[in-house]
Amino acid sequence: MLSPPTLFVSFSFADRPLAEQVVAELQVQGIDAWLCTEELRAGGTFDAQIQQAIDTRDHGLFLLSPASAGSEECHAEWRYVLQQPGHRLYVAQLVETPPALISYRLLIYQYADLSQNFSTGIASLAQAILANRDLNPDDPTTRRATRVAGELPAWQLFLPLIGRDDALLALQQRLISDRRVLVTGAGGVGKTKLALEFTLSTAFADGIVWFRIPAADSVAQSTTDLGTLTDLLREHLQLSAATDERAVWNQLGQVNLLLALDNAEDCQHPQPYLERLNNLSDRGGTAVLLTSRHDVPGLRHFSVYTLLPPDQEASIQILYNLVARDASRQPLLDTEAAAIAEAAYYNPRLLTAASPLLKTYPPSQVVTRLTTLRGSSIEVAVQEIIQHTLELMARQPDGAEALAALRKLVVCRGGFTLSAATALLDQDLDPLETLRAWSLLRFDGQRYSFDSLVLRAVTADDSIYPEFYRFYGELTLKLNDQQRYAELAAELENLESAFGWALQANRIGNAFGLVAIAGETLHNQGLFTQELDWLQRVEAALPADAPDELVAELDNCWGRYYLRQPLGDQREKLVTSVAKFERGLTFCSPTHEPQQYAAIKSNLGAAYWRWAQLEQPGMYLRLAISALEESIRVGSVTDNPLGYANTQDNLGNSFKELSQIEDRPGNLARAFAAYEEALRYRTPITAPMDYAHTQNNLGTAYVALADLRDRSANLELAIAAFIESIRYRTRQAAPSAYALTQVNLGTTYSELAQQHDRQANLTLALAAFQEALRVYVPDAYPVEYAVVQNNLGSTYNELAKDETPEANIERAIGAYEQALEYRSATATPRYYATTLHNLAVAYRSLSKITNQLVNLERALELYGQVLALRTREEEPESYALTHNNLGNTYCDLARVTGQFEYLSQAISAFEQALTVYTPTNSPLGYALTLFNLGMAYRDAGNIPFALGSWRAAEVIYQQQSDETMASNCAELIADFQPL
């Protein structure tokens, strides 16, 4: 025996006697009706209990009266009933209620009118509730506040509109201004629901006519169906049966009516409808809302609104609403809702098909079924959404050609350009417009793209793959040669598709060609995982008898990958990179494949240069220079000018780094010569990204030259080079390289701030570092992130000399500590020592503000750790800098503690620095150390030695045009000069 239906009753307490009478009569009929009590209303959990009462009842009943129509509580209750899937909302009028008081959403509802004949109305209402159906429209007690003709899609009335507020507002605005709107969109995207929601939320004085356009395979059938619509309009407008069709349609210009025509795509021969719609009066009157999966050819004077799938958040909420009545499924859904929504391509119809599966399968299996489009309900939905559209399109005169074009174009992934379509469709572009008209294809002004569900549901024409590979292979070569990496990055999904086809077709050389050419783009875009995947797949497919040059080039690609990959242990990657390059060199020689030999030698030199950043710089820089010079001797500048320029650029880097160890002026001169040679072939036109790369390196050379002479002028030349670099190294085209140049720019601004315009240059430095951090995030670029944090710390330390000193020094210390999270004495000893040194400088600066002794001792401890890593032989400049700063710290300790034995340690430290610094190789470092040495001698009471140091420093500062420091020396000499 079936249990009696349960009913939540929403009413105004002003109507309580009548409400109790209604409930009593319904209970007599066998309906379990729930009515809120006064006690519950007065309690503190009223809202929660009302919600629970609605959730646990089968349906809702709203008792309409002037009092309940104006009640916010009643409004919230019946709206909540409508939001519950499967709940019906019944309406019964207790007291005659003017339409002006009734919510727009209820105006179209049929209601049982109890105000005229209570017993008859209750009987009709009870019959509908017991049968779980709508009210009988033919019953004399059934009414509507707004007259509605036609059958509204009843199942959609009970579903809330989610994530479509903007679309609904846009539709309302267009219908107000244009009065005629065509809503287009893919199948299942929610066009009917949007049109229905507009109907429910907008008032039309003369009511609503809703008509679902039937399928018609002939003009005669369409004419017959138009006659049915005309009859509906004639009856709704209460015209006489003798009123002919033309007069009925002319009448639409005189009334404030909404004519909603749904699913126009089903009509293959719309000419009879078009004749009437195109000739409607444009002076107001009836508003027309038309929905279709495609543009309607021949339709005039209609504004077109294209509805796209809802976003992820809205799709998830739609899914929750679809399963809302089954509480047991919701905890499982919480962890998989996003995956289900994505697998359903955010299509409401497909979500609706998937929701019943959650009763039988765990969410992970529902995701699998959606991904594979398997399962009866999903297959039915796909049939309705995609296959039905294709069948309708194929019946059109140009439909077969469009369908054939679609099956060729769906091999594209991530969209495609007009050039690609021209190649794949052999110049015939007419199908593009047909596919767009049927909402299968979108165009954003630059690229065409398919809805993801179309890509999944339509079977590709395999015969097009050779042409597809040819087009994208040639495009990759062209864009790579022109270094238009940002444009090539937009095609990576297509390259992946072409690459996969080449492997599957056993065209290993073709697949590898894409890897070798596109590798630079993958690197520039930071797509190291994809580069690794491609290399692994090619290596696995490479036959044992592959040609030597192919094996050598694969080793070369592997070596470059490990050289540039930012994650993992730096030394281990360099060991692997060098091993790959050396293995590649066993397959070629200066006489056999000399160009390939030269290219691999150049990359080997770059690897040795990178290794010198970690340890034993002297040894590895000499190895780098040897490899690079051999590459230049063997290679041909005529055959490979850009490869030759790349080697010259790497040679410049190696000589620049070697200048920090020996023969500074000579090695810097060699570096500048190499960069200038590279720029003969790297120009903004021939190789914009390479040109930017060398401009960046040239800037770092000017920074190094600034330590020798003309400091301000060379720093400004460096800044000009960096700015020139980022004209071409944009964040979009080459994010990693762009960030590197921003780091260099920030560092140089920080150094220039010590010469002039402190505030402005430090501000520019901070801005550059923050811009670099937009790319260099720690998870993807841990080494580079540490560089930025280290340099940020130095800038904050410098800024502390001008404003909020303690706060800025604390910021500096925080930045250095962040850097140390990604540096270590074993993995990155040189970088680790640099940050420890800078941290010691910060603690010494902090000692001048607070906790003098504690902070000086902390600085002293850190300098000790630095000197355990820095040797005079391997890093002479850095070794000297640390000893100079160590001497200053000892001087400070002597002043704070009064223990003057610290002064002898200070003098010893300065003298160690002067074993490296000379007036030739580092005039400013030499002069600063002499100045500090003089201060130590002064504090120790050795004035003659102090004067000698200051006089020697003054000479150097005058030669270097450093007027400030030269003046400081002169003042000290004057103060302590014997009379």
PAVOZA-712400 format. One record per residue (C-alpha): z negated, x negated, y negated; residue in one letter. Coordinates in steps of 0.25 Angstrom, whole numbers, plus 5000, padded with zeros to 4 digits. Layout:
# residues N
ZXYa ...
This chain:
# residues 979
500050005000m 500449944986l 499349924976s 499450004963p 500149944952p 499149884941t 499349904926l 498749834914f 498649934902v 498849884888s 498349984878f 497649994864s 496150034865f 496550144854a 497250214865d 496250194876r 496050344880p 497550354882l 497550224890a 496450264899e 497250394902q 498550314905v 497750224915v 497050344922a 498450414924e 499050284929l 497850254939q 498050394944v 499550354947q 499050234955g 499150124944i 498050024942d 498050024927a 497049924919w 496449964906l 495649864897c 494249914894t 493449914881e 492449814887e 493549714891l 494149724877r 492849684871a 492649564881g 492949424878g 493949404889t 494849524885f 496249444884d 496049374897a 495649494904q 496849574898i 497749464903q 497149464917q 497349614918a 498849604914i 499049484924d 498349554936t 499149694933r 500549724938d 501049784925h 500649824911g 500549954903l 500649964888f 500150094882l 500850104869l 500350174857s 500250134842p 498950064844a 499449984856s 500749954850a 499949884838g 498949814847s 499049664849e 498249664861e 499149764868c 500349684863h 499849564870a 499549634883e 500849704885w 501549574881r 500749494891y 501149604902v 502649574899l 502449424901q 501949444915q 503049434925p 503149564934g 502349644924h 502949774919r 502449824906l 502449974905y 502250054892v 501750194889a 501650254876q 500250324873l 500550374859v 501850384851e 502150244846t 503150214834p 504150104839p 503850024826a 502449994832l 502949944846i 503249804849s 504749764850y 504549724865r 504049864869l 505049944861l 506049924873i 505049964883y 505050094890q 503750164889y 503150294895a 502850384884d 501450444887l 501350504873s 502150624876q 501850664890n 500750574896f 500750624910s 502250614912t 502250474905g 501150424914i 501850474926a 503150394922s 502350274919l 501550274932a 502850294940q 503450164934a 502250084936i 502050124950l 503550094953a 503449954945n 504649994937r 505050024922d 504850164917l 505850274920n 506850274908p 507250414911d 505850464911d 505550554899p 504250484895t 504950344895t 505250294881r 505650164873r 505250134859a 506550064857t 507750124864r 508350024874v 509650054881a 510049974894g 509249904904e 508349784899l 508149674910p 506849724914a 506349604922w 506449524909q 505649614901l 504349564908f 504649414906l 504149344893p 505149264885l 504749124885i 505149004877g 506249084870r 505549114856d 506549034849d 507749094856a 507249234854l 507049204839l 508449144838a 508949264845l 508249364835q 508749284823q 510149284828r 510149434831l 509549464817i 510649384810s 511849394819d 511549534827r 512449474839r 511949364848v 512449314861l 511449234869v 512049134878t 511349044889g 511449004903a 511049104914g 509549124916g 509149064903v 508549194897g 509649254889k 509249394894t 507749374892k 508049324878l 508849444874a 507849534881l 506749474873e 507449494860f 507649634864t 506149654866l 505749584853s 506749644843t 506749784837a 508049864836f 507950004830a 509050064838d 508549994851g 509149904862i 510349914871v 510349814882w 511549794891f 511749694902r 513249664902i 513749684917p 514749594924a 516149634922a 517349574928d 518449654920s 518649704906v 518649844912a 517249824918q 516749764905s 517249894898t 516549984907t 515249904905d 515449904890l 515450054891g 514150054898t 513549974887l 514150074877t 513550194884d 512250124883l 512450104868l 512950244866r 511650304873e 510750214866h 511350244852l 511250394856q 512750414853l 513550524859s 514250504872a 515550524865a 515350404856t 516450304860d 516250154863e 516750104850r 515850204842a 514550164850v 514850014847w 515050044833n 513750114832q 513049984836l 513349934822g 512450044816q 511150024824v 510049924826n 510249904841l 510149784850l 511249774860l 510849664871a 511949634880l 511549544892d 512249454901n 513649454895a 514149344904e 514249444915d 515449504909c 516749434912q 517549524902h 516749554890p 517849594881q 517449744880p 516049694876y 516649594866l 517449704859e 516249784856r 515249674852l 516249604843n 516549724835n 515049764833l 514749784818s 514249654812d 513449734801r 512149744809g 511849854819g 511649814833t 511249674837a 511949624850v 511249524859l 512149474870l 511749374881t 512749294890s 512849164898r 514049124890h 514749144876d 515549274876v 516949234872p 517549334862g 516149374857l 516049374842r 514949384831h 513849344841f 512849234838s 512649144851v 511249104855y 511249014867t 509949014875l 509548884882l 508448874894p 507048874889p 506248744888d 505348694898q 504048754893e 504648894892a 505248874906s 503948844911i 503248964905q 504349054910i 504049004924l 502549034922y 502849174918n 503749194930l 502649154939v 501449214931a 501049314941r 500849224952d 499549134948a 499649054961s 500948994957r 500548944943q 499648824946p 500748764955l 501748804944l 500948724933d 501348594939t 502848624942e 503248724931a 503948624922a 504748574935a 505148714939i 505548744925a 506448614924e 507048644938a 507348784933a 508148724922y 507248804913y 508048924916n 507249054916p 508149124926r 507949004936l 506449004933l 506349144936t 507049114950a 506149004953a 504849074950s 504749154963p 504949034971l 503548984966l 502949094975k 503549024987t 503748874984y 502848774976p 503448734962p 503948604967s 504948674977q 505348774966v 505748654958v 506548604969t 507248734971r 507548744957l 508148604957t 509048634968t 509248774964l 508848824978r 508148954982g 508649094982s 508049134968s 508549004961i 509949014967e 510049154962v 509549114949a 510549004948v 511649094953q 511349184941e 511149074931i 512248984934i 513249034945q 513349164939h 513749104926t 514749014933l 515349134940e 515449214927l 516149094920m 517049064931a 517649204930r 518049174915q 519549124913p 519048984910d 517848994919g 518448914931a 518748794922e 517348804916a 516748804930l 517548684934a 517148604922a 515748644924l 515748584938r 516248454932k 515348444920l 514048464928v 514148324933v 513648284919c 512248274917r 511448274904g 512648334896g 514048284893f 514948254881t 516248314878l 516848184882s 516248194896a 516748344897a 518148294893t 518248194904a 517648284915l 518448404911l 519748324909d 519848364894q 519748514897d 518448554889l 518648704888d 517648734899p 516548674891l 516648794882e 516648884893t 515448824899l 514648824886r 515048974884a 514349004898w 513148924894s 513348824905l 513548714895l 512848674882r 513348584871f 512448524860d 513548464851g 513648334859q 513448354874r 513648464884y 512648504894s 512348594905f 511148674908d 510348594919s 510448724929l 512048714927v 512048574931l 511148604943r 511848734948a 513348694946v 514048604956t 514748484950a 516248454953d 516048324960d 517548284957s 517148254943i 516248144945y 517248024945p 517648074931e 516248094927f 515847954931y 517147894924r 516747964911f 515347924911y 515547784916g 516547754905e 515647824894l 514447734899t 515347614898l 515847654884k 514447694878l 513747574884n 514847474878d 514647544865q 513047534867q 512947684864r 511747704873y 511247824867a 512547904870e 512547844884l 511047884886a 511548034884a 512448014896e 511447954906l 511348084914e 512848084916n 512747934919l 511747964930e 512648074936s 513847974936a 513047864942f 512447954953g 513948004956w 514447854957a 513347814966l 513547944975q 515047914975a 514747764979n 515347714967r 514247604965i 515047524955g 515247644946n 513747684947a 513347544944f 514247534932g 513447644926l 512147574928v 512647444922a 513247514910i 512147624907a 511047524910g 510947484895e 510847634891t 509747664901l 509047544896h 509147584881n 508647724885q 507547674893g 508047734905l 507547624915f 507247724926t 508647774927q 509247634926e 508347594938l 508847714946d 510247684943w 510147534947l 509347564960q 510347674964r 511547574962v 510847464969e 510547554981a 512047594981a 512647454980l 513347414993p 513047284999a 514447224996d 514347264982a 515147164973p 514347044967d 514647084953e 514047224955l 512747164962v 512647064950a 512747174940e 511747264947l 510747144947d 511047124932n 510747274930c 509447264938w 509047144930g 509347214916r 508547334921y 507247254924y 507447174912l 507447294903r 506547394910q 505247404902p 504247454913l 503547364923g 503147224924d 503947144915q 503947014923r 504247084936e 505447144929k 505947014923l 505846944937v 506647064943t 507647054932s 507946904933v 508046914948a 509147024946k 509846944936f 509846814945e 510246894957r 511446954949g 511846814945l 512046774960t 513246864960f 513946804948c 514146664941s 514746604929p 516046604937t 515946724945h 515746854936e 515346764924p 515146884915q 514246954924q 513446824926y 513346804911a 512846944910a 511746924920i 511346794914k 511146854901s 510246964907n 509546854914l 509246784901g 508746914895a 507746924907a 507246784904y 507146814889w 506246944893r 505446854903w 505146764892a 504446874884q 503446884896l 503146734899e 503546594899q 504546614887p 505046474886g 505546474900m 506146604901y 506846594887l 507446464892r 507946534904l 508446654896a 509246564887i 509846484898s 510346614905a 510846674892l 511646544888e 512246544902e 512646684900s 513346654887i 514046534894r 514646614905v 514946744899g 516146784891s 515946834877v 517346894877t 517146964890d 515747014887n 515447004872p 514247094873l 513647024885g 513746894877y 513046954865a 511947004874n 511746864879t 511746804865q 510646914861d 509846874873n 509946724870l 509546754855g 508246824861n 507946704870s 508146604859f 507246684849k 506146694859e 506246544862l 506046514848s 504646564849q 504446444859i 505346334854e 506246284843d 506046414835r 507146384824p 508146344834g 507946454844n 507946564833l 509246504828a 509846514842r 509346654843a 510046704830f 511346634834a 511246714848a 511046844841y 512146824831e 513046794842e 512646914849a 512946994837l 514346944836r 514647044848y 513547144846r 513847234835t 513547374830p 514947414835i 515147344848t 513747344853a 512747424844p 511547414854m 511747264857d 511947244842y 510547314840a 509947224851h 510347094844t 509947144830q 508547174836n 508447034842n 509046974829l 507847044822g 506846974831t 507446844829a 507346864814y 505846894816v 505746764824a 506446684812l 505446744802a 504346654808d 505246534804l 505746574790r 505946674780d 505046774787r 505246894778s 506746884778a 506846864793n 505946984796l 506747064787e 508047024794l 507347054807a 507047194802i 508547214798a 508947174812a 508047274819f 508447384810i 509947354812e 509547354827s 508947494827i 510247544820r 510847544834y 509647534843r 509147674841t 508047744848r 509147834855q 510147734859a 509147624863a 507747664863p 507047544869s 507947444860a 507647524848y 506147524851a 506247374852l 506847354839t 505847444833q 504747354838v 505447234832n 505647304819l 504147344819g 503647204822t 504547144811t 504147244800y 502647204804s 502947054802e 503747084789l 502547154784a 501747024783q 502846974773q 502947094764h 502947254763d 501747254773r 501547404773q 502947444773a 503347344784n 502147374793l 502447524792t 503847494796l 503347414808a 502447524813l 503547624812a 504447534820a 503347514831f 503147664832q 504647694833e 504647594845a 503547664852l 504447794852r 505247714863v 504247614868y 503247704876v 502347634885p 502747704898d 504247664896a 504147534888y 502747474891p 503147334886v 503847374874e 502747474870y 501747354871a 502647274861v 502647394851v 501047414852q 500847264850n 501747264838n 501147384833l 499747314834g 500247204825s 500747294815t 499447374814y 498747234813n 499647194801e 499447334795l 497947314796a 498047214785k 498447314775d 497747454779e 496647504788t 496447374794p 495447414805e 496247534809a 497547454810n 496947344818i 496347444828e 497747504829r 498347364831a 497347334842i 497647464849g 499147434849a 498847294855y 498047354865e 499147454868q 500147344870a 499147274879l 499147394889e 500647354892y 500447204891r 499747104901s 499546954902a 500246954916t 501447054913a 501747024898t 500946894895p 501646864882r 501647004876y 500147024881y 499746894873a 500446944861t 499647074861t 498347004864l 498646904852h 498947024843n 497647094847l 496846974844a 497546974830v 497047114828a 495647084833y 495546974823r 496047064812s 495047164816l 493947064815s 494147054800k 493747204799i 492647224810t 491947164821n 492347024817q 491746934828l 492147034839v 493547054835n 493746904833l 493246874846e 494146974852r 495346914845a 494846774850l 494846824864e 496246884863l 496846754858y 496246684870g 496946784879q 498246764871v 498246614872l 498046624887a 499446684888l 500146604876r 500446454878t 501046354868r 502146324877e 502646464881e 502346544868e 502046444857p 502246534845e 501346634851s 500346524855y 500246474841a 500146614835l 498946644844t 498246514840h 498446534826n 497746674827n 496746614836l 496346514825g 496246624815n 495246694824t 494446574826y 494346554811c 493846704809d 492846674820l 492346554813a 492146634800r 491446754807v 490546674816t 490346554807g 490646464820q 491546364814f 491946304827e 492946424828y 493646344817l 493946224826s 494546324836q 495346394825a 495946254820i 496246224835s 497046354836a 497846334824f 498146194828e 498646254841q 499546344834a 500146234826l 500546164838t 501646274839v 501846314825y 502746214816t 503346234802p 504646234810t 504546334821n 503546424815s 503246394800p 502446524797l 501546514810g 501346364806y 500946394792a 500046514796l 499346424806t 499146314796l 498646414786f 497546464796n 497246324800l 496946294786g 495946414785m 495246354798a 495146214791y 494646284779r 493546354786d 493146234794a 493046154780g 494246064782n 494946094769i 495945974770p 496446024783f 496446164777a 497246124765l 498246044774g 498546164782s 498746264771w 499646164763r 500546154776a 500546304778a 500846324763e 502146234764v 502646324776i 502346454769y 503146404757q 504246364766q 504246504772q 504146574759s 502846644763d 502246644749e 500946724753t 500446624763m 500946504755a 500046554743s 498846574752n 499046434757c 499146384742a 497846464738e 497046404749l 497546264746i 497146284731a 495746344735d 495446224744f 496146114737q 495146004733p 495045994718l 
